[in-house]
């Protein structure tokens, strides 16, 4: 006699689905409680002054060019 709902295989299928739902629920709950670091997703925009400072530091422009460009910013 196979019993209800198609026999023994239904029992195994039921427990596998139940365990999968429990694991999914635990993962959803733990992910909501973890602090997220959104700063890694935000692209920091360089200001013109930052770019100018980098160019001066690399030696691409002279001190005089740096001072003149800084006044214009």
ZAMARGU-4260 file (C-alpha; in steps of 0.2 Angstrom, whole numbers, plus 5000, padded with zeros to 4 digits):
<rodrens>
0) 5000/5000/5000 | 5007/5017/4995 | 4997/5028/5006 | 4991/5045/5002 | 4998/5057/4989
5) 5008/5045/4978 | 5017/5036/4991 | 5034/5037/4999 | 5042/5049/4986 | 5030/5063/4991
10) 5036/5062/5009 | 5054/5065/5003 | 5049/5079/4991 | 5039/5087/5005 | 5054/5087/5017
15) 5066/5093/5003 | 5054/5108/4999 | 5051/5112/5017 | 5070/5112/5021 | 5073/5123/5006
20) 5060/5136/5012 | 5067/5136/5029 | 5085/5139/5022 | 5078/5153/5011 | 5069/5161/5025
25) 5085/5161/5036 | 5095/5168/5022 | 5083/5182/5019 | 5082/5186/5037 | 5101/5187/5040
30) 5104/5198/5024 | 5091/5211/5030 | 5100/5213/5047 | 5117/5215/5040 | 5123/5233/5038
35) 5126/5237/5019 | 5140/5248/5013 | 5133/5258/5000 | 5149/5269/4998 | 5156/5255/4987
40) 5142/5258/4975 | 5143/5276/4974 | 5156/5283/4961 | 5165/5298/4969 | 5166/5312/4957
45) 5182/5321/4956 | 5181/5340/4958 | 5191/5351/4945 | 5202/5356/4959 | 5206/5337/4963
50) 5211/5335/4945 | 5221/5350/4945 | 5231/5345/4961 | 5234/5328/4953 | 5241/5335/4937
55) 5252/5346/4947 | 5258/5332/4958 | 5262/5322/4942 | 5272/5336/4935 | 5261/5339/4920
60) 5259/5357/4924 | 5271/5370/4932 | 5268/5380/4948 | 5263/5395/4938 | 5251/5385/4927
65) 5244/5378/4943 | 5241/5394/4952 | 5233/5402/4936 | 5221/5388/4934 | 5217/5387/4952
70) 5212/5406/4951 | 5200/5402/4936 | 5192/5387/4946
</rodrens>
